[in-house]
Amino acid sequence: MQTKDPIVLVEHVNKSFGTNHVLRDFSMAVETGENLVILGKSGSGKSVLIKCIIKLIAADSGKITVLGQDIDALDEDQLNTWRADIGFLFQSNALYDSMTIRENLLFPLRRHWTKEKREKMADQAILEALEDVGLAHTLHMMPAELSGGMRKRVALARALILRPKVILYDEPTTGLDPITGREISQLMIDVQKKYNATSIVISHDLNCINMIANRIIMLIDGKNYASGTFQELEAATDPKIKAFFE
């Protein structure tokens, strides 16, 4: 269901690391159900931005509102509860090598579900999450037994298991061959449709971006430099934008 207010609102955010000004008065709004891609050079602040959105990093100034919550107004317990509605797919997948696939998916349930709820619903939730990514047969396998694409799918299943309203993807197709990259991109589209999830995606992969993006924001010089569809930005004459599509 479409909401009146943006599901993610970033207003005049600044973030520096010493003399490196990564985000400069950055603002954006993300609508419910949208797949928004952040495109920018390596080191331009894309990962910093999504880490600020989930408050893994604190912005120096500005305001970030997610799911109607001013994240700076939340204490640690409130943040942990709020994060149950935010899925995060790390670039590295961040699976625990010493745990089975089942144990990896159980991990967020241990953090956010009561023992009673886990005992009643965990097995079903884990199986459904793996079925969503086509990997139900990997339940008792170890991450090392899976291909890179399969590990990415498991990481996505773990990000989805709490049925988050917002999913943040950090370079979801990096290191994957083109065919597997397209499969992951299609899976992201399927997730958006099935759950009406809102996605913010960081990617350099133009094939992935062309497939998944409802809208693209160009992060250049720390600012929201331009936004539009893939076709609109690809046709732009501005040299700073053209450089990404050549």
MOHUVEN-V273375 format. One record per backbone hydrogen bond with DSSP energy under -1.0 kcal/mol. NH is the residue of the N-H (numbers start at 0). CO is the residue of the C=O. Records with the same first field share a line. If there is no record, write none. Layout:
NH->CO / CO
//
This chain:
6->29
7->29
8->64
9->27
10->62
12->25
13->60
14->22
16->19
19->16
21->14 / 19
22->14
23->221
25->12
27->9
29->7
33->30
35->198
36->214
37->200
38->216
43->40
48->44
49->45
50->46
51->47
52->48
53->49
55->50
56->50
59->13
60->13
62->10
64->8
65->68
66->6
68->65
70->63
72->69
73->70
78->74
79->75
80->76
81->77
82->78
83->80
84->81
85->82
86->165
88->167
92->89
98->95
100->140
101->138
103->99
104->100
105->101
106->102
109->105
110->106
111->107
112->108
117->113
118->114
119->115
120->116
121->117
124->120
125->121
126->122
127->123
128->124
129->125
130->126
131->127
133->130
134->129
137->134
138->135
140->137
144->141
145->142
150->146
151->147
152->148
153->149
154->150
155->151
156->152
157->153
158->154
159->155
160->156
162->159
164->84
165->84
166->197
167->86
168->199
169->88
170->201
173->170
175->172
180->176
181->177
182->178
183->179
184->180
185->181
186->182
187->183
188->184
189->185
190->186
191->187
192->188
193->189
194->190
195->191
197->164
198->33
199->166
200->35
201->168
202->37
208->204
209->205
210->206
211->207
212->208
213->34
214->34
215->227
216->36
217->225
218->38
219->222
222->219
224->217 / 222
227->215
232->228
233->229
234->230
235->232
241->237
242->238
243->240
244->241
//
